[in-house]
Amino acid sequence: MDTYAAYYCFVNFGMTPRQYDVLDDREKLLIIGFIEVYLDAQKKAQEEARR
């Protein structure tokens, strides 16, 4: 998941892979949690739009 999280941060926030890499593990886990919440919300929004 770390690679996906680094990619997400790069694409959405312009964070370089190095900037992501130097974060401590707790910060990385928090970002991964934020991404999961965002993706769940996007999925629900798409499902509602189909109705």
C-alpha positions in Angstrom: 0.0 0.0 0.0 2.9 2.3 0.6 3.6 2.7 -3.1 -0.1 3.5 -3.8 -0.1 6.1 -1.0 3.0 7.7 -2.3 1.5 7.9 -5.7 -1.7 9.3 -4.4 0.2 12.0 -2.5 2.2 12.8 -5.6 -0.7 13.1 -7.9 -3.1 15.0 -5.6 -0.7 17.1 -3.5 2.5 17.3 -5.5 4.4 15.5 -2.7 7.6 13.9 -4.0 8.3 10.3 -3.3 11.1 11.4 -1.0 8.8 13.7 1.0 6.5 10.8 1.5 9.3 8.4 2.3 10.7 10.5 5.2 7.4 10.6 7.0 7.4 8.5 10.1 5.3 5.3 10.2 2.4 6.9 12.1 2.1 9.7 9.6 2.1 7.2 6.7 -0.6 5.2 8.4 -2.7 8.3 8.9 -2.4 9.2 5.2 -3.3 5.6 4.2 -6.4 5.9 6.5 -7.4 9.2 4.9 -7.0 7.6 1.5 -9.2 4.7 2.5 -11.9 7.0 3.8 -11.8 9.1 0.6 -12.0 6.1 -1.6 -15.0 4.7 0.4 -16.8 8.0 0.0 -16.1 8.1 -3.7 -17.4 4.6 -4.1 -20.6 5.5 -2.2 -21.1 8.6 -4.3 -20.7 6.7 -7.5 -23.2 4.1 -6.3 -25.7 6.8 -5.4 -25.2 8.5 -8.8 -26.1 5.3 -10.6 -29.5 5.2 -8.9 
